[in-house]
Amino acid sequence: MAEMDEMTRGAFQEAGNIGMGHLATSLSKMVNRDVKIDIPTVEMLSLEEIITRASDGKNKSVVGIHLKLSGDVSGGTLVLLPKFSALSFSDLLMKKPIGTTAKIEELQIRKLREMGVNLCSAYMRVVNDFLGITLKVGDPSIEVNMEGVSEFIETEIGEMADDFIVVKGEAKIPSTNSKNEFNMLFEPGSSDVIMAAIMKKMMG
């Protein structure tokens, strides 16, 4: 697997920083709570590594929301929620006390799908503006499986590529300990397009 140089990593991280800032603002409005974000990480990961991390222990992802990206580059967005976060976000989105939702059913799935679309749109809109490229967000796919969403991830992104540039950010609700993991996935060939856009931006 090819490694990224520091300039490429920095370019993707800068785009991720801007995207996560707008994502946090959008999420805060949806749940009417303060939202904290970490500095995004940028890694080259195989499909297998992405699945393994999503299946990890107590933070195992049980809700997956995927939106395909097309346009100047190819990729996707992947929102992953562990069990506690999926339940508490359902409560927040429906304006109920945390701990009310015990099971994710059709109403909760609809609310989580709407959240995923809104977050991806907020993220990608500002990234588009910053980079000056076109990234179109496709229709959302969602799976809720309390045993994990490994098969969902493999089905949704497995046909796109074997390896991905992954820009990962987390949005957390401090008062609830809930987290929303947001992954922007790019096929490795996208790095040239992103770098060219960054350099053009820097040179004015």
C-alpha positions in Angstrom: 0.0 0.0 0.0 1.4 3.4 -1.0 2.2 5.9 1.8 1.2 9.6 1.7 3.8 12.3 1.9 3.3 15.0 4.6 2.2 17.6 2.1 -0.6 15.4 0.8 -1.6 14.4 4.4 -1.7 18.1 5.3 -3.9 19.0 2.4 -6.5 16.4 3.3 -6.3 17.3 7.0 -6.9 21.0 6.1 -10.0 20.1 4.1 -11.1 17.8 7.0 -10.7 20.6 9.6 -12.9 22.9 7.6 -15.5 20.2 6.9 -15.7 19.1 10.6 -16.2 22.6 11.8 -19.3 23.0 9.6 -20.5 19.5 10.5 -20.3 20.3 14.2 -22.3 23.5 13.7 -25.0 21.6 11.7 -25.1 18.8 14.4 -25.4 21.3 17.2 -28.4 22.9 15.6 -30.0 19.5 15.1 -29.6 18.3 18.7 -29.6 21.7 20.4 -26.4 20.8 22.3 -22.8 21.9 22.3 -20.6 19.8 20.0 -16.9 19.2 20.4 -14.6 18.0 17.6 -11.1 16.6 17.5 -8.5 17.4 14.8 -9.2 14.9 12.0 -6.7 12.2 11.3 -5.6 11.2 7.7 -4.5 7.7 6.9 -4.3 5.3 4.0 -6.3 2.3 5.0 -7.3 -1.0 3.4 -11.0 -2.0 3.3 -10.1 -4.8 5.8 -8.6 -2.2 8.2 -11.7 0.0 8.0 -13.9 -3.0 8.8 -11.7 -4.2 11.6 -11.8 -0.8 13.3 -15.5 -0.5 13.0 -15.9 -3.9 14.7 -13.7 -3.0 17.6 -14.9 -4.1 21.1 -17.2 -1.9 23.1 -17.1 0.8 20.4 -18.3 -1.6 17.7 -20.4 0.3 15.2 -24.0 -0.7 15.0 -25.3 2.0 12.7 -23.7 2.7 9.4 -24.7 5.5 7.0 -23.1 5.7 3.6 -23.3 8.3 0.9 -21.5 8.0 -2.4 -19.5 10.9 -3.7 -19.0 11.6 -7.4 -17.8 14.5 -9.5 -14.2 15.6 -9.8 -13.1 12.8 -7.5 -14.6 9.5 -6.4 -15.2 8.4 -2.9 -17.8 8.3 -0.2 -18.7 9.4 3.3 -19.3 6.9 6.1 -21.0 7.8 9.4 -20.6 5.2 12.1 -22.3 5.1 15.5 -21.6 2.7 18.3 -24.7 1.4 20.2 -24.9 3.9 23.0 -24.4 6.8 20.6 -27.0 5.5 18.2 -29.6 5.3 21.0 -28.7 8.7 22.5 -28.7 10.5 19.1 -32.1 9.0 18.5 -33.3 10.6 21.7 -31.7 13.9 20.9 -33.1 14.0 17.4 -36.6 13.3 18.7 -36.2 15.7 21.6 -36.6 13.0 24.3 -34.5 12.5 27.5 -31.4 10.5 27.0 -32.1 6.9 27.9 -35.6 6.9 26.5 -34.8 4.9 23.3 -34.1 1.2 24.0 -34.5 -0.1 20.4 -33.9 1.5 17.0 -36.9 1.1 14.8 -38.3 2.7 11.7 -38.8 6.2 13.2 -35.3 6.2 14.7 -33.8 5.0 11.4 -35.5 7.8 9.5 -34.2 10.4 11.9 -30.6 8.9 11.8 -30.8 8.8 8.0 -31.8 12.5 7.9 -28.9 13.3 10.3 -26.4 11.5 8.1 -27.6 13.4 5.0 -27.5 16.7 6.7 -24.1 16.2 8.2 -22.6 15.0 4.9 -24.2 17.9 3.0 -22.8 20.4 5.5 -19.4 18.9 5.4 -19.1 18.5 1.6 -20.6 21.9 0.8 -17.8 23.8 2.6 -15.2 21.4 1.3 -16.4 22.1 -2.2 -16.2 25.8 -1.6 -12.8 25.6 -0.1 -11.2 23.4 -2.8 -13.1 24.8 -5.7 -14.0 21.3 -7.0 -17.3 19.6 -7.5 -18.4 16.7 -5.2 -21.9 15.5 -5.5 -23.5 13.6 -2.6 -25.6 10.5 -3.5 -28.6 9.0 -1.9 -28.0 7.6 1.6 -27.8 3.9 2.5 -28.3 2.9 6.1 -28.0 -0.2 8.2 -28.9 -0.8 11.8 -27.5 -4.1 13.2 -26.7 -4.5 16.8 -24.2 -7.3 15.9 -22.2 -4.8 13.8 -22.2 -3.3 10.4 -19.1 -5.0 8.8 -21.0 -6.6 6.0 -22.7 -3.3 5.3 -19.4 -1.5 5.0 -18.0 -4.2 2.7 -21.0 -4.1 0.5 -21.2 -0.3 0.3 -17.6 0.6 -0.4 -15.9 -2.8 -1.2 -16.5 -2.3 -5.0 -15.0 1.2 -5.0 -11.4 0.3 -4.2 -9.2 -1.9 -2.1 -7.5 1.0 -0.3 -8.7 4.4 0.7 -7.5 7.8 1.9 -9.5 8.1 5.1 -10.1 11.5 6.7 -11.6 10.7 10.1 -13.2 13.1 12.5 -15.3 12.7 15.6 -18.1 15.0 16.8 -18.9 14.5 20.5 -21.7 15.7 22.7 -20.0 16.2 26.1 -23.1 16.2 28.1 -24.0 12.7 26.9 -20.6 11.1 26.0 -22.1 10.3 22.6 -19.9 10.4 19.5 -20.5 10.5 15.8 -17.6 9.2 13.8 -17.4 10.8 10.3 -15.2 9.3 7.7 -14.5 10.9 4.3 -13.2 8.2 2.0 -11.3 8.9 -1.2 -9.8 6.5 -3.7 -6.0 7.0 -3.7 -6.1 8.5 -7.2 -8.0 11.4 -5.8 -4.9 12.8 -4.1 -3.6 14.5 -7.3 -6.9 16.4 -7.7 -7.0 17.4 -4.1 -3.4 18.6 -4.0 -3.9 20.6 -7.2 -6.9 22.3 -5.7 -5.0 23.1 -2.5 -2.0 24.5 -4.3 -4.3 26.7 -6.5 -6.0 27.9 -3.3 -2.7 28.8 -1.7 -1.4 30.6 -4.7 -4.6 32.7 -4.9 
